[in-house]
Amino acid sequence: MKTLNLGQSGVQASTVALGIMRMNALTVAQATTVLESAVDLGINYIDSADIYGNGDSSKIFGAALKQANVNRDDLYIQSKGGIVPGKRYDFSKQHILDAVDGELQRLGVDYLDTFLLHRPDPLMDPSEVADAFNTLQTSGKVRHFGVSNFNPMQVDLLQSALSQRLMINQLQFGIMHTGAIDFGLHTNMQDDRSLNHDGEIIEYSRLHHMTIQAWSPYQYGMFAGIFLNNPKFPKLNAAMQTLADEKQTTKSAIATAWILRHPANMQVILGTMNPKHLAENAAGADIDLTRQEWYDIYFAAGNDLP
């Protein structure tokens, strides 16, 4: 398994991570198998959030970690907080501290390697967040920090108050979710793809050495469904199958490799709870696509060049 330098931390993380959003649907025994399978593949990074399964995903993972033949210190465990489901986003100091304490208890660990703010809160007071982060770091409960779904100005605003460097921005990105690169290709055009929805977030992340974590890499739309083997996307699936056959791999591995081919220091969050599918998806970390192969898949997804 290839690794990447997480932000500028010097931490070597696997280029694919295990996302445990759906782990609440598993028994502890099943979750233990998934965790051990991930580690056997070379995955050392775990991504959770306090709202996944209403907290049950983290509880199941914590129980599985105790049963698995896995050393906690060999894992990089990350969680996210700041969402009060159906009510508000909350970046108050007390909510952040409570969110971390709750996750530590559910996960059954003494510290988080990274804590991310889950979605931008328009009521964010950067100095209050900074106070929370300092408290968490000084207490040893969190080692590193990042954000999720933030645009560049939101990152800059928060970073201006922090003593820690924000290492990560977790964003939706994949073959069928390419708005963050489409508008760059369509610079100086007037078509729909020229619209900038994200504030040059990929270019910003590269300039500031922030790792982009790609969530829902096989989804199209906003949780509309999976594009792999979906009859709605025959041209894309045919092109991916041809490339998969040439490289003696699977379409899901090609989808992973396509994201990792981008030079923006990305990490792919894999959310499957099926060990076989996990292995197929993770295999893309060891596949190198040529420039033309990358563009061919981009075109097959319905994109073009101006």
N, C-alpha and C positions, 0 to 999 in steps of 0.2 A: 504494500500500500504506500503510495506516495504521500508525502507530508508537505505542509506549508508553514511558513512563519506567520503566526497569528498576529495581525497588526504589525507592530514593531517590538513585540514583547520578547521575542526569542523563543517562545513556546512553539514546539513542533507538533502540530495537530494533523490528524489524518485529513486528506482532502475531501473525504466524505464523512458525514456524521450520522449518528442514529438519532432521529427525532422520535420522541416517545408520546406524541399527542394521542395516539390510538391505543396505548398500552393498557388503558383502563378496561378494554374489552377482553383482556387475557387473564388467565389464571396466573398465579405466581410461578407455577411450574413452566407454563408456556413462556412467560416473560423471561424466566431464567435461561431458557433455551435460546431466545432471541438475543439476549445480552451476550451469552457465551459465543453464539454464532458471529455476532458483530466483532467481538474481540479476536476471534480466530481469523477473521478477514483482515485484521489490522486496523480496525476502527477503534480509535481511542477517545472519541468525542461524543458526548451525550447532550442532547438539547431537550429541555422541557420548558414548562411555564406553569404558573400557579393556577391558571384556569383550565388546563388540559384535563378533560374528564372531571371537571369541578374539583381538581386536586387529586383524584383517584389514580391518574396516570403516574404521578410522582410516588404515591404510596405503593403501587404495585412494583414500580421500579426499585424502590427502596427495599422492599421485601425480597425481590429477585437478587439484588446486589448482595444481600446477606447469604443467600443460598448458592450463588454462582461461584465458580472457581476463578474469581477475578479480584484483584487487589484494587481497592478504591483509589489509591495513589497512582495507579497506572492509567486512570481515566481522567479526562478533562470534562467535568460536569458543569453544565450551564443551565440557568433558568431565567425566566423573564417574569416581570410583574408590572403593575400599573393599570390593569383593567379591572374595573368593578362591573361584572357582566350585566348588561342591560341598564346600567345606571349612569356610569361616568368613567372617564379615565382619571387617574388620581396619582399625581407625582408629589403629594405632600410627604414631608419627611416621615411622619408616623406610618403612613401607608406603605412606603418603601421598606421601612424597617420591619414592619409586620409581615410584609410579603416575603421577605428573605427568611425571617424566622419560621414562618409557616412552611416554606419549601425545605429548609434544613430539617425540620421535624419529619415532614412527609418522606423526604428522600433518605432519611436516616444517616445523614452525613454531618460533619462538623463545619464544613465550609463549602462555598461555591467557588469554582475556579473563575467563572464569569457570571455577572448578572446584567441583564439587558432591560432597558425600559421598553415596554412592549409596543405601544403605539403613542404617537405624539399627543400630549395633553396641552390644549391651548391655554390652560391656567397654570402652566409650569412656571415656577419661580426658580431660575437656575441656582441661585444661592441656597435655596432650601434643598434642592437635589444635591448640591455639593456638600452640604452639611450631612445629609444622609449617607452619601458615598464615603465621606471621611470617617464617619462613625463605623460603618460596615468594614472598611479596610483596617482601621485601627484595632478593631475588635477581632480581626482575623476571620470574619465570617465571609468576606468576599475578597478575592485577590485582584480581579480585573473587571472592567466595566465596558458596556457598549449600549447600542440602541437598536431598535427595530422599526422599519418603515418610516424613518426620518428623512427629510430632504436636507440639502446642504446648509441652508440658513438655520434650520432647527439644530443641526449638529453644531454649527459655529456658535450659536447662542448659548447652548448648554456648555460647550467646551470652554467658553470664555470664563466660566465660573469655577471650573474644575481644576484640581491639582493633578488628577489622573488623566491619562490619554484615553480617549474613547477608541477602542481597538476594532470594534465590529459594528456593522450595520446589516441587519438581517432583512432581506428584501425578496419579494416574489420575482423570480427570474427563471426562464426556461425557454425552450423552443417556441412555445405558443404564448409566451408572455415577454415580449421583447421591446416594449415601448421605450425603455431606457436607452436602447441603442438605435431604434428606428429613426428618432427625430434627428440624431446626429448624422445619419446617412442622408437625410432629407433636408439638410441645412440649405437655406435660401430657396426653399420650395414653398408652395402654398397648399399642398395636399394635406390630408388628415394626419399622415405620418410625420409631418414636419412639426406638429404640436409638441411642445415640451411639457410633459406632465410632472416630471420628477426633478427638475433643476440640475441637470448634468450630474446626477448622483454617482454614476460610474466614474466619470472623469474626476469628480471631487474625491471619491474614495481612493482612487489611484494616486492622486497628488498628495493626499494626507495619509497614505499607507494604512488605510482601514480595510480590513477583510470584509468582503461581501459574502454573507451566507445566503445561499439561494434556497428559499422555502417553496414548497409545492412545485418542484421542478418538472413534474409530468402532468400538471393541470393546465387546462385552458380556461380563460376567463377567471372569475372570482369564485373558485370552488365549483365551477360548472361541470367538471368531470375530467377524466383522464383522456389524453389524446392518443395514447398508445393503443393500437388495435381498435380504434374507434372508427366506425364506418363514415363518420362525418369528415374524416381527414384521410381519404384514400391515397392522394398523391404523396402526402408526408409519410404515411406508413409504408408505402411502396418504396420510397427512396431510402428510408431508414432500414428496411428489410434488405435491400440490395447491398447497402454498406455493411450491415451486420453479417450478411453471408460472406462478403469479401474478407471480413476480419474475423470470421468464425466466432461470432459473439451474438448478443441479443439486441433488440431494438432499445430496450431500456438502458443497456450499457452505452449505446450510441448517444442516447439522450443525456446521459451523465457526462460522457466525454465531450459533447458539444458545449456544455456549460464550462467545463474545465479548460477547454481550448482557449477561452477568452483570457487575455493577459492581466486581468484585474484582480488576481489573487483571490479567486472565489473558492468557497467551500460549499458542497452540496449537502443539504439536509435530506436524508432518506427516511421516509415515514412508514415504510412497510413493516408489518409485524410478521411477515412470512419469511422464514430463514432462507428459503430457496430464492425468493424474489429479491431479498436483501443481497444475496451473493451476486445475482445477475445485475442488479443496479450498481453495486459497488465495483464490478469488473470494469466499468467505464473509467475508473481512476487510472487504469493502466493502459488505456488506449489513446494513442496520439492521432488526432485528425489533421490532415493537411488543410491548408487554407481553402483550397477548392472544395474539399469535402465539407468543411464548415459552411461555406457559402451555398453549396448545393442543398444542404438540409434547410438553411434559412430560406432559400427560394421555394423549396417544396412546402414550406409552412405557409406560403401565400404572400411572402414578402417580395420586394423588388428593389432595383437600384434606380435612382433618378437618371 
